[in-house]
Amino acid sequence: MEADIATHLLRARSLLDGGDLDAAERLYVEALAIEPALATALRGRAEIALARDDVAGALSLVEASLGAALNEVPSLAPLPLRVLQLGSIHPGAHTNTDRVLNPLWTETITLLVEKWDLSWPLPPHDIVVNAISDAYLCAPALDLAAYLVTTTDRAVLNDPTRVLATTRSRNAERLRHIEGLRVPRVELLTRDEAARRRQYPLLLRVPGFHNGANFEMVCSDAERDATIASLPPGDLLAIEYVDTRAADGAFRKYRAMAVDGKIYPAHLAIGDVWNLHYFSASMNEARCAEEIAYLADMQGQLGDRAHHALENIAWILGLEYFGIDFGVDSNGDVVLFEANASMTVYLPEDLPENGYRRAAVFNIDGALYDLIARLAER
């Protein structure tokens, strides 16, 4: 029975990462037929609901998953690595570790910090992986996690206090002096303060949202006021707009992942809109060739100065695993969009045309796998 559940969860995660929401959901439903209160399957379905913009459905599924403070995914290995993963009750605010922390080699116990009695001893473990990644949504949870990691003598991947310091405004302060890096000005403002800003174009964003949601450019007082009125309640990030269009008129958004200080290319999205993501990119044959070159030789494509800037970001943030989204300006300098542990490395469908992207993902996953094993031995 446990092997059936583990196999379902492993396959469902792979399908979800590959974008096959329907097939992944079928497997999660089958796993829940075996174990109706299985938190991992419920939260997997919550991710699917979020991907379909069903926020209410996602919250309902997350609520259903909160019956216990601990959720254990059994392992298929005879002597698995015991991973204690720290999580939060907030959906969509976690580092995506499921593809690496899979039942083929780990026994993963996820502890929801908001539901844990801090007087209780931690479950037996070989390593702690802090998967709470959003410094805006999950600041209270990260505070709890920061206390919990003081009660273990095992290695901790992504110390919660370091994750807390990865807000956009804090990153802008810490990283702006790096040679070869351009960091747009970022301020967290009240609605009234934002309504008085008149430097255009200006980007307004609601903290805690990802994939370009609730993120708008305004170019006039009228646009500013209408945008502020349309965004969800709360404070707003006011971000300096830096035009990164290349000579061909296209925007480029690079993603790299830092694993133990080393930088790995993840993907390159090229398109015709400033709020660019891979799913909104326009990747023709020539642009795919450019992405292939970036994934094959990132340093050669970006240049030593830009590559060293990315390495310095990794050194200053001090996280073992996180992502960097960036552009490159006309001087060849890196323009930082964001750097945090919430970024996902999507594994595309296993098709011949996706081979180069899948190879890059497996390279990142392998590096993270090796790092977790080394930290656990330490």
ZAMARGU-4260 file (C-alpha; in steps of 0.2 Angstrom, whole numbers, plus 5000, padded with zeros to 4 digits):
<rodrens>
0) 5000/5000/5000 | 5014/5012/5005 | 5023/5008/4989 | 5007/5012/4978 | 5005/5029/4987
5) 5024/5033/4984 | 5023/5028/4966 | 5007/5039/4963 | 5015/5054/4972 | 5031/5052/4962
10) 5023/5051/4945 | 5010/5065/4949 | 5024/5077/4954 | 5033/5073/4938 | 5017/5076/4927
15) 5013/5092/4937 | 5031/5099/4934 | 5029/5095/4916 | 5013/5105/4915 | 5001/5090/4912
20) 4988/5096/4925 | 4975/5083/4921 | 4986/5068/4922 | 4994/5074/4938 | 4977/5077/4946
25) 4971/5060/4941 | 4985/5052/4950 | 4983/5063/4966 | 4964/5058/4966 | 4970/5039/4965
30) 4982/5042/4979 | 4968/5050/4990 | 4957/5035/4986 | 4970/5025/4995 | 4973/5037/5009
35) 4959/5050/5010 | 4969/5062/5021 | 4985/5062/5012 | 4992/5080/5014 | 5004/5079/5000
40) 4991/5074/4987 | 4979/5087/4994 | 4992/5100/4992 | 4997/5094/4975 | 4979/5096/4970
45) 4980/5114/4978 | 4995/5118/4966 | 4984/5112/4951 | 4970/5123/4957 | 4981/5138/4958
50) 4988/5135/4941 | 4970/5135/4935 | 4967/5152/4944 | 4955/5143/4956 | 4961/5152/4972
55) 4946/5147/4982 | 4948/5129/4977 | 4966/5129/4982 | 4963/5137/4999 | 4950/5124/5002
60) 4962/5109/4997 | 4975/5117/5008 | 4963/5118/5023 | 4959/5100/5020 | 4977/5095/5021
65) 4980/5103/5038 | 4973/5089/5049 | 4990/5085/5056 | 5006/5095/5059 | 5016/5081/5051
70) 5015/5073/5034 | 5026/5058/5030 | 5029/5052/5013 | 5035/5034/5014 | 5051/5028/5004
75) 5054/5014/4992 | 5072/5013/4997 | 5078/5000/5010 | 5088/5013/5020 | 5082/5030/5015
80) 5089/5047/5019 | 5078/5054/5032 | 5073/5072/5027 | 5064/5084/5039 | 5056/5097/5028
85) 5049/5113/5036 | 5033/5120/5028 | 5019/5132/5030 | 5001/5132/5029 | 5001/5145/5015
90) 4999/5138/4997 | 5011/5142/4984 | 5024/5149/4996 | 5037/5134/4996 | 5053/5129/4987
95) 5048/5115/4975 | 5059/5101/4981 | 5047/5086/4977 | 5056/5081/4962 | 5073/5078/4971
100) 5065/5073/4988 | 5056/5059/4980 | 5052/5042/4988 | 5065/5033/4977 | 5079/5038/4990
105) 5071/5049/5004 | 5059/5047/5018 | 5052/5065/5019 | 5043/5071/5034 | 5035/5088/5031
110) 5032/5098/5047 | 5020/5113/5046 | 5027/5125/5058 | 5011/5134/5062 | 5003/5118/5068
115) 5018/5112/5078 | 5020/5114/5097 | 5037/5121/5099 | 5039/5111/5115 | 5039/5095/5106
120) 5055/5087/5100 | 5058/5086/5081 | 5056/5069/5073 | 5071/5059/5069 | 5080/5066/5054
125) 5097/5066/5045 | 5095/5084/5037 | 5083/5098/5038 | 5076/5106/5022 | 5068/5123/5025
130) 5055/5124/5011 | 5046/5140/5017 | 5052/5152/5003 | 5041/5168/5003 | 5048/5181/5014
135) 5032/5192/5012 | 5018/5179/5014 | 5027/5168/5027 | 5037/5180/5038 | 5028/5173/5054
140) 5031/5155/5048 | 5049/5158/5045 | 5051/5165/5062 | 5044/5149/5069 | 5056/5139/5058
145) 5071/5149/5063 | 5067/5144/5081 | 5065/5126/5076 | 5082/5124/5067 | 5090/5130/5083
150) 5084/5114/5091 | 5093/5102/5079 | 5112/5098/5077 | 5109/5092/5059 | 5113/5102/5044
155) 5100/5115/5038 | 5097/5119/5019 | 5091/5137/5017 | 5091/5144/5034 | 5075/5153/5038
160) 5083/5169/5044 | 5092/5170/5027 | 5076/5167/5018 | 5068/5181/5028 | 5081/5193/5021
165) 5076/5190/5002 | 5062/5203/5000 | 5064/5213/4985 | 5068/5229/4995 | 5080/5221/5006
170) 5089/5212/4991 | 5090/5229/4982 | 5099/5236/4997 | 5111/5222/4999 | 5115/5219/4981
175) 5116/5236/4973 | 5135/5238/4975 | 5140/5222/4966 | 5151/5225/4950 | 5142/5221/4934
180) 5125/5221/4942 | 5111/5234/4940 | 5097/5233/4954 | 5081/5243/4951 | 5075/5254/4965
185) 5062/5245/4976 | 5051/5252/4990 | 5037/5245/5000 | 5024/5258/5001 | 5007/5261/5008
190) 4993/5264/4996 | 4993/5283/5000 | 5012/5283/4997 | 5010/5274/4981 | 4997/5286/4975
195) 5009/5301/4977 | 5023/5293/4966 | 5025/5301/4949 | 5041/5294/4942 | 5035/5285/4926
200) 5035/5272/4920 | 5033/5264/4937 | 5030/5246/4941 | 5017/5242/4955 | 5016/5225/4962
205) 5007/5216/4977 | 5020/5207/4988 | 5018/5188/4989 | 5011/5185/4971 | 5021/5176/4958
210) 5021/5172/4939 | 5017/5190/4935 | 5001/5191/4945 | 4995/5208/4951 | 5010/5216/4943
215) 5007/5231/4932 | 5016/5246/4923 | 5009/5263/4925 | 5014/5278/4914 | 5003/5292/4920
220) 4993/5298/4936 | 4977/5291/4929 | 4985/5274/4926 | 4993/5274/4943 | 4976/5278/4952
225) 4966/5265/4942 | 4979/5251/4945 | 4980/5255/4964 | 4961/5253/4964 | 4961/5237/4955
230) 4975/5228/4965 | 4971/5217/4980 | 4972/5226/4997 | 4988/5229/5006 | 5005/5238/5004
235) 5013/5239/4987 | 5030/5237/4980 | 5035/5252/4969 | 5049/5246/4957 | 5060/5256/4945
240) 5057/5251/4927 | 5073/5246/4918 | 5071/5244/4899 | 5080/5228/4895 | 5075/5227/4876
245) 5089/5221/4865 | 5093/5228/4848 | 5080/5217/4840 | 5067/5224/4851 | 5063/5209/4861
250) 5064/5206/4879 | 5074/5192/4887 | 5071/5185/4904 | 5085/5173/4910 | 5083/5161/4925
255) 5097/5153/4934 | 5098/5143/4950 | 5111/5144/4963 | 5116/5127/4971 | 5129/5128/4985
260) 5135/5145/4977 | 5137/5138/4959 | 5126/5145/4946 | 5116/5134/4934 | 5106/5140/4919
265) 5088/5135/4920 | 5079/5143/4905 | 5079/5159/4894 | 5062/5166/4889 | 5062/5178/4874
270) 5046/5188/4870 | 5038/5205/4865 | 5031/5210/4882 | 5040/5217/4897 | 5031/5206/4910
275) 5039/5191/4903 | 5038/5172/4908 | 5042/5156/4899 | 5024/5153/4897 | 5021/5170/4888
280) 5037/5169/4878 | 5037/5169/4859 | 5051/5155/4856 | 5054/5153/4837 | 5068/5143/4830
285) 5081/5157/4831 | 5076/5161/4849 | 5077/5142/4854 | 5094/5142/4847 | 5099/5156/4858
290) 5092/5147/4873 | 5101/5132/4868 | 5117/5142/4868 | 5113/5150/4885 | 5110/5133/4893
295) 5125/5125/4885 | 5138/5139/4890 | 5130/5152/4901 | 5146/5160/4906 | 5152/5161/4888
300) 5135/5169/4882 | 5134/5182/4897 | 5152/5186/4899 | 5163/5184/4914 | 5158/5201/4922
305) 5139/5196/4922 | 5143/5178/4928 | 5154/5185/4942 | 5139/5196/4947 | 5128/5181/4948
310) 5140/5172/4959 | 5141/5187/4970 | 5122/5187/4972 | 5124/5169/4978 | 5138/5173/4990
315) 5128/5188/4998 | 5111/5179/5000 | 5120/5164/5008 | 5106/5152/5003 | 5110/5134/4997
320) 5097/5133/4984 | 5087/5148/4976 | 5084/5156/4959 | 5088/5172/4950 | 5078/5180/4937
325) 5087/5194/4927 | 5089/5203/4911 | 5105/5210/4903 | 5107/5228/4898 | 5116/5236/4883
330) 5132/5237/4893 | 5132/5218/4896 | 5127/5221/4915 | 5115/5210/4924 | 5098/5218/4928
335) 5091/5210/4943 | 5072/5206/4943 | 5072/5195/4958 | 5082/5182/4968 | 5073/5170/4981
340) 5069/5152/4985 | 5052/5152/4978 | 5057/5150/4960 | 5052/5134/4951 | 5062/5124/4939
345) 5049/5116/4927 | 5053/5099/4919 | 5046/5100/4902 | 5037/5086/4893 | 5048/5071/4887
350) 5048/5076/4869 | 5063/5077/4857 | 5061/5096/4855 | 5063/5098/4874 | 5078/5087/4876
355) 5090/5102/4879 | 5079/5110/4892 | 5076/5093/4901 | 5095/5091/4902 | 5097/5108/4910
360) 5084/5103/4923 | 5092/5087/4927 | 5109/5095/4929 | 5101/5107/4942 | 5092/5092/4951
365) 5108/5082/4951 | 5117/5096/4959 | 5104/5098/4973 | 5103/5079/4976 | 5122/5079/4978
370) 5121/5094/4990 | 5108/5086/5001 | 5117/5070/5002 | 5134/5079/5007 | 5125/5090/5020
375) 5117/5075/5028 | 5134/5066/5029 | 5141/5082/5037
</rodrens>
